[in-house]
Amino acid sequence: MQHSSWHGAIQSKLPEHYFGKIKAFLDQVYAQGRVYPPREKVFAALQETHLEDVKVVILGQDPYHGPMQAQGLSFSVPNELQAPPSLQNILKELEDDIGVKVNHDLTSWAKQGVLLLNACLTVPAGQANGHANIIWEPFTDAIIQLVNEKETPVVFILWGGFARKKKSLITNPSHLVLESAHPSPLSSYRGFFGSHPFSKANSFLEDKGQAPIDWLK
């Protein structure tokens, strides 16, 4: 966190001791067993996309819990690995909406101002949502609140029931909220496919005088 522009802003939202609690939690869980992503990538979303640069937020639940998948960016995995089913469906919708993205590492989105934020920033190996409701939610809720307070218009993309519960944190009428079903194979045909979030986000940004995201980069 010390390398990120978020640090001071988040401190204004949380009790003074909270960063110490997070460090103690990380020390404990990484010492006890296998946890994803690698510790140096826990805060990758904040390191890749600084607060002043955020144009779009894509909210996930928690990191992938398989070996080498999690990068600290919601939904993204390295190109060397096969894209998980939800990411495959995101790319299918992107192709239908705008065109073909030839790789599935989403770091290029983050570098353009797309905050790829998970509500939980760590997960035990093989245990989806294993660190839920322990330490991360006040921290990531504070991040959403900080983006909500930005004067520059931002697009919040909320896929699935979990992400949509965070809509109550988005109170600034200058922002755009795009909601749909989750890209998971279990729900993608219930409103995710055909929702065209990428072109809608770009239309909104351009209408507000901002450069669009090159989603195919």
C-alpha positions in Angstrom: 0.0 0.0 0.0 2.8 2.4 0.6 3.4 2.7 -3.1 -0.2 3.6 -3.9 -1.9 7.0 -4.1 -4.8 5.4 -2.1 -3.1 5.1 1.3 -3.9 8.5 2.8 -7.4 8.6 1.3 -8.3 5.2 2.8 -6.9 6.2 6.1 -9.4 9.0 6.2 -12.2 6.4 6.0 -11.0 3.8 8.6 -9.9 3.7 12.2 -6.2 4.5 12.6 -5.3 0.9 13.7 -6.9 -0.8 10.7 -3.8 -0.9 8.5 -2.0 -2.7 11.4 -4.9 -5.2 11.6 -4.6 -5.9 7.9 -0.8 -6.4 8.1 -1.2 -8.8 11.1 -3.9 -10.8 9.2 -1.6 -11.1 6.2 1.4 -12.1 8.3 -0.8 -14.8 9.9 -2.5 -16.3 6.8 0.6 -16.3 4.6 2.6 -18.0 7.3 -0.1 -20.7 7.9 -0.7 -22.0 4.4 -1.1 -21.4 0.7 -3.0 -18.1 0.0 -3.7 -16.3 -3.2 -2.7 -14.0 -4.8 1.1 -13.9 -4.0 1.5 -11.5 -1.1 3.2 -8.9 -3.3 0.1 -8.7 -5.5 -2.6 -8.4 -2.8 -2.9 -4.7 -3.5 -2.2 -4.9 -7.2 -5.6 -3.3 -8.2 -4.7 -0.2 -6.2 -1.1 -0.1 -7.4 -2.1 -0.4 -11.1 -5.0 2.1 -10.9 -4.6 5.2 -8.8 -7.6 6.9 -7.3 -7.3 10.0 -9.5 -7.2 7.8 -12.7 -10.3 5.7 -12.0 -12.8 5.8 -14.8 -14.5 2.4 -14.4 -14.9 0.0 -11.5 -15.4 -3.8 -12.1 -16.2 -5.4 -8.8 -15.5 -9.1 -8.1 -16.1 -11.1 -5.0 -12.7 -12.7 -4.2 -9.6 -13.9 -6.0 -9.4 -17.1 -8.0 -8.4 -19.9 -5.6 -6.4 -22.1 -8.0 -2.6 -22.2 -8.4 -1.1 -19.2 -10.2 -4.4 -17.7 -11.3 -4.9 -14.8 -9.0 -3.1 -11.5 -9.9 -4.8 -9.1 -7.5 -7.1 -7.9 -10.3 -10.7 -9.0 -10.4 -11.5 -11.6 -13.1 -8.0 -11.4 -14.6 -5.5 -14.3 -15.0 -2.1 -14.5 -16.7 -2.1 -15.3 -20.4 -0.1 -18.5 -19.8 -3.1 -20.0 -18.0 -6.4 -21.0 -19.4 -9.1 -18.4 -18.8 -11.6 -19.6 -16.2 -15.3 -19.9 -17.3 -16.4 -16.5 -16.0 -13.5 -14.8 -17.8 -14.3 -16.7 -20.9 -17.8 -15.4 -20.8 -16.6 -11.8 -20.2 -14.5 -12.1 -23.4 -17.4 -13.6 -25.3 -19.6 -10.6 -24.3 -16.8 -8.3 -25.2 -16.5 -9.8 -28.6 -20.2 -9.5 -29.2 -20.2 -5.9 -27.9 -17.0 -4.4 -29.4 -14.6 -7.0 -30.8 -12.0 -9.7 -30.1 -9.5 -9.2 -27.3 -6.6 -11.6 -28.1 -5.4 -12.1 -24.5 -7.1 -12.5 -21.2 -4.7 -10.8 -18.8 -6.7 -7.6 -17.9 -3.7 -5.6 -16.7 -4.0 -3.3 -19.7 -7.5 -2.4 -18.5 -6.2 -1.5 -15.1 -3.5 0.7 -16.6 -6.2 2.7 -18.4 -8.2 3.5 -15.3 -10.3 0.3 -14.8 -10.2 -0.5 -11.1 -10.4 -4.3 -11.0 -11.4 -4.6 -7.4 -12.4 -7.7 -5.4 -14.4 -7.3 -2.2 -12.0 -9.7 -0.5 -8.3 -9.3 -1.5 -7.1 -12.8 -0.5 -8.4 -16.4 -0.5 -7.1 -19.7 0.9 -6.0 -22.2 -1.8 -9.1 -24.2 -2.9 -11.5 -22.4 -0.6 -13.7 -19.9 -2.5 -14.7 -17.0 -0.3 -12.6 -18.5 2.5 -11.6 -15.0 3.8 -15.0 -13.4 3.6 -16.2 -11.3 6.5 -12.9 -11.4 8.3 -11.0 -8.2 7.5 -11.4 -7.0 3.9 -14.9 -5.7 3.5 -14.5 -2.4 5.5 -11.3 -1.7 3.5 -12.8 -2.4 0.1 -16.1 -0.6 0.9 -14.0 2.4 1.8 -12.4 2.2 -1.7 -15.8 2.2 -3.3 -16.9 5.1 -1.2 -13.7 7.1 -2.2 -14.4 6.5 -5.9 -18.1 7.5 -5.3 -16.8 10.8 -4.0 -14.9 11.6 -7.2 -16.2 14.6 -9.1 -15.2 13.1 -12.4 -17.9 10.7 -13.6 -17.1 7.0 -13.1 -18.8 3.8 -14.5 -19.5 1.1 -11.9 -20.0 -2.3 -13.4 -21.8 -4.7 -11.0 -22.1 -8.3 -12.2 -24.2 -10.6 -10.0 -26.0 -10.5 -6.7 -22.9 -10.0 -4.6 -21.6 -7.0 -6.5 -25.1 -5.5 -6.8 -25.3 -5.3 -3.0 -22.6 -2.7 -3.1 -24.9 -0.4 -5.1 -25.9 1.3 -1.9 -22.4 2.7 -1.6 -22.7 4.5 -4.9 -24.8 7.6 -4.1 -23.2 10.2 -6.5 -25.7 10.9 -9.3 -22.9 11.9 -11.7 -21.8 8.3 -11.9 -23.2 5.5 -14.0 -24.1 2.1 -12.6 -24.4 -0.9 -15.0 -25.9 -4.0 -13.4 -26.5 -7.5 -14.8 -26.3 -11.2 -14.0 -22.9 -12.6 -13.2 -20.7 -13.9 -16.1 -20.5 -17.3 -14.4 -21.9 -20.2 -16.6 -24.6 -20.6 -14.0 -26.1 -17.2 -14.6 -24.6 -15.7 -17.8 -27.7 -16.5 -19.9 -29.9 -14.7 -17.4 -28.9 -11.2 -18.5 -25.2 -11.0 -18.7 -25.0 -11.9 -22.4 -26.3 -9.1 -24.4 -25.8 -6.5 -21.7 -23.0 -4.7 -23.7 -21.3 -3.1 -20.6 -18.2 -2.2 -22.5 -19.7 0.0 -25.2 -22.1 1.5 -22.7 -19.2 2.5 -20.5 -17.4 4.0 -23.3 -20.4 6.0 -24.6 -20.9 7.4 -21.1 -17.2 8.3 -20.7 -17.1 10.0 -24.1 -20.3 11.9 -23.4 -18.7 13.2 -20.3 -15.6 14.4 -22.2 -13.3 11.5 -21.1 -11.2 9.2 -23.3 -12.8 5.8 -23.7 -11.2 2.5 -22.6 -9.5 0.4 -25.2 -11.1 -2.8 -24.1 -9.3 -4.8 -26.8 -5.8 -3.8 -25.8 
